[in-house]
Amino acid sequence: FWLVALAVNDLKQTMRSASENDAQVYEKTTKVKNYGRYAVIGDAEKAPVMFIQSGKTPIGGTTGPGAWVWAELWTDDIGKATTFYADVIGVGHDTTDRGGEDYHLFTSQGEPRAGIVKIPAELEDVDPGWAPYVGITDIAATLAKVKELGGRVILGETEHPAAGSIALILDPVGAALFVYQLGSAQEAK
C-alpha cells in the first residue's frame, strides 16, 4: 500500500495522544537527519498512517502533474475516524455536497485537507486505509501506461462528482492509488 503522511507540529505529543486513543504503533519515532522525525501508526481502525514533524529541510512537494493532490481515509465508521483524528492531531470535520450526498472532510485552519469515505457494503473485503490521489494530465495515456508497465486498472475513468475524471489503479506490486485528471491551467502547473 501507499503510506499517507500527515504533518504535525509536535510528534511526541501526537504519539502520546495516538496511544491514548487506542492507536497501534507500527514504527516508533525515527529521526532522519535534517528532515525531521516520523512515526507510523494504525489509527482506531488500524488504518496505517505516518505522522511527520519537519526538520531543517522542508518536507513536501510540487503541485501539478505527478504531485500528490489529495488523500481520503476509507473507513467503516466516519464518527470514530473523525473523533480519533480530532483528538490526536486536532483536525476539524465538515461536509460538502458531492452529487447529492454528503462528502466528509478533515479540515484545519478552515480549509479542507483530506476526504473521509465510508467503505461501501459491497466492498466488504476492503480494510480501512488511506487512499492517495496523484495529479495527471492525460488519464487515457496514464491508464494505458499502467497496463503496459504491469499494473492494473481497478476502476476505469470515472467522473468524480466534485473533481472531474479519476481512476483507481494498482501498481505492479499491488499498491492502490487514484489518478486524478488535472483540468485547469492552474492545476497543471
CORGILIN-V877683 format. One record per helix or strand of 3 or more residues. SS is the DSSP state (h for helix, s for strand). FROM is the first residue (numbers start at 1). LEN is the number of residues. If there is no record, write none. Layout:
ss->SS from->FROM len->LEN
ss->SS from->FROM len->LEN
This chain:
ss->s from->5 len->3
ss->h from->11 len->10
ss->s from->24 len->9
ss->s from->36 len->7
ss->s from->48 len->7
ss->s from->68 len->8
ss->h from->78 len->12
ss->s from->92 len->7
ss->s from->101 len->8
ss->s from->111 len->8
ss->h from->121 len->3
ss->s from->129 len->8
ss->h from->139 len->10
ss->s from->152 len->9
ss->s from->164 len->7
ss->s from->176 len->6
ss->h from->185 len->4
